[in-house]
Amino acid sequence: MESGPAIFTGSVFALFGAALLAWTAVRSRHRRPVAAGVHGIPSAILAVLAAAASLTLGAWCFAQL
């Protein structure tokens, strides 16, 4: 992968994953729903899995440099 697109894509994935993880943690700590109309625990688990997948993809993009 070329350096420019790999850096941009890795940054986007890493920032999205970190922001989603932080937002989920804050919402869960305040006992607020993570997603509207969904039970708290399943939506928090799904959000954490999506954040982990995004962070993993970001790390993979940075590893391709």
N, C-alpha and C positions, 0 to 999 in steps of 0.2 A: 504494500500500500504506500502511496506517496506520502511524504511528510505533512504537507499542508492539510489535505483532507483527513488524515489520521489524527492530527492534533485537534482540528475542529470537531470531528465526530466524537473523539474521546472526551473532549471538554464538555460537549453537550450532554453526553450520556452521564458523565460524572457529576455535573452540576444538577441535572434532573434527578438522579438517584439520591444525591445528598439532600436536596431540597425536599423530596418526597419522604425520605426517612425522617428528617427533622420535623416536617409538618405532621406526620403520623405520630411521632413521639409526643409532640405538644398536644395534639388532639386527644390522644389516649391518656395522657397524664391528667388532663382536665375533665376526663370522663365525658367527652363530647363524641358524637358519631364521626367516623372518618369519612363515610360516604352517606349521602342523604337516602333515607329509606331502607337502609341495610343494617343488620345487627352489628354491634360494635366489634366483637372478636373476629368473625370471618372477614370483615372489611379491613381490619387492621392487619390481619395475617396476609391477605392478598396484597395490600399496599406495601408491606415489608418485603414480600417476595418480589414484587415488581421493582422496588428500589434496589434490592440485592442484584437482580438480573441486570438492571441498568448500570450499576456500579461495576459489575463483572464485565459487561460489554465495554465500558469505558476503559477499564484496565487492560482488556484485550487489545483495544485500539492503540493504546499507548505502548503496549508491548510489541506492536508491529513496526515501530519506528526503527 
